[in-house]
């Protein structure tokens, strides 16, 4: 990085990634001076970025105590997944109506990579590809408001989403559910796409309900 300062957007993306992937743990304090040194930028930039992350629900800022990574409880993660079910079912419906051939080709490619990850037992990569597929469906829907809401909700629940993938038998079931969504989108069948997405996320919710609450 040298002496080059990261701009606000780059700092925002880096900090957001660190929160999502667990580099910065729930309830960990976010000290402006330390983050500025770590990212090679100024405190004013860090302050602005923390305000953006607070709006997304990823950071909590408290008077005279500074900022910390927001902790999402097991119960709240379930509520977020329930909200995502409504939003993503709508996005799947619109994707079935609006997806272009290149959109479907991208989804098929992501499914193939997900299948390979299961065969290799690489669940970390599978989880990342899972997120990428949901994002591709949202982009194919071309519904900016729903996609923006999903981006915020997905960020808050990604840690719990990964835990559900670790449940016995869940990866193969998850892959089949995703394939059903993509098949419906490719067939331009809005009803089937909406139902398949709802069934998939209901399965994720049910798996999370069975898991013991964790940190």
Residue pairs with C-beta under 8 A, 6 or more apart in sequence:
1 40
2 40
3 40
4 40
5 40
5 41
5 42
5 45
6 14
6 39
6 40
6 41
6 45
7 41
7 45
8 45
8 48
8 49
11 39
11 41
11 45
11 46
11 49
12 49
12 52
12 53
14 39
15 24
15 35
15 39
15 49
15 50
15 53
16 53
16 56
16 58
16 155
17 23
18 24
19 53
19 58
19 59
19 69
19 155
20 58
20 155
20 158
20 159
22 159
24 30
24 69
25 69
26 69
26 70
26 71
26 72
26 159
26 215
27 68
27 69
27 71
28 68
28 69
29 66
29 67
29 68
30 50
30 59
30 66
30 67
30 68
30 69
31 66
32 43
32 46
32 47
32 50
32 66
32 67
33 43
35 46
36 42
36 43
36 45
36 46
39 46
50 59
50 61
50 67
51 61
53 59
54 60
54 61
54 67
56 152
56 155
56 156
57 70
57 152
57 155
57 156
58 69
58 70
58 155
58 156
59 67
59 68
59 69
59 70
60 67
60 68
60 69
60 70
61 67
62 68
70 156
72 80
72 156
72 157
72 159
72 160
73 213
74 160
74 208
74 211
74 213
74 214
75 213
76 156
77 156
77 157
77 159
77 160
77 208
78 205
78 208
78 209
80 153
80 156
80 157
81 157
81 160
81 161
81 201
81 204
81 205
81 208
82 205
83 153
84 150
84 153
84 154
84 157
84 201
85 197
85 198
85 201
85 202
85 205
87 146
87 149
87 150
87 153
88 134
88 137
88 138
88 150
88 197
88 201
89 194
89 195
89 197
89 198
89 201
90 141
90 143
90 146
90 194
91 137
91 138
91 141
91 143
91 146
91 147
91 150
91 197
92 137
92 141
92 181
92 184
92 185
92 193
92 194
92 196
92 197
93 141
93 190
93 191
93 193
93 194
94 141
94 142
94 143
94 146
94 190
95 103
95 137
95 138
95 140
95 141
95 185
95 193
96 184
96 185
96 187
96 188
96 189
96 190
96 192
96 193
96 194
97 188
97 190
98 140
98 141
98 142
99 140
99 141
99 185
99 186
99 188
100 140
103 136
103 139
103 140
103 185
104 140
104 182
104 185
104 186
106 136
107 133
107 136
107 137
107 140
107 182
107 185
107 186
108 182
108 186
110 129
110 132
110 133
110 136
111 133
111 175
111 178
111 179
111 182
113 125
113 129
114 126
114 129
114 130
114 133
114 175
114 178
115 175
117 123
117 125
117 126
117 129
118 126
118 171
118 172
118 175
123 162
123 165
123 166
123 171
124 162
126 165
126 171
127 161
127 162
127 165
130 161
130 165
130 174
130 178
131 154
131 158
131 161
133 178
133 182
134 150
134 154
137 181
137 182
137 185
137 197
138 146
138 147
138 150
138 151
139 147
140 185
141 147
154 161
160 208
161 204
163 208
163 211
163 214
164 170
164 204
164 207
164 208
164 211
165 171
165 174
167 207
167 210
167 211
170 207
173 203
174 200
174 203
174 204
177 196
177 199
177 200
177 203
178 200
180 196
180 199
180 200
181 193
181 196
181 197
181 200
183 196
184 192
184 193
184 195
184 196
185 193
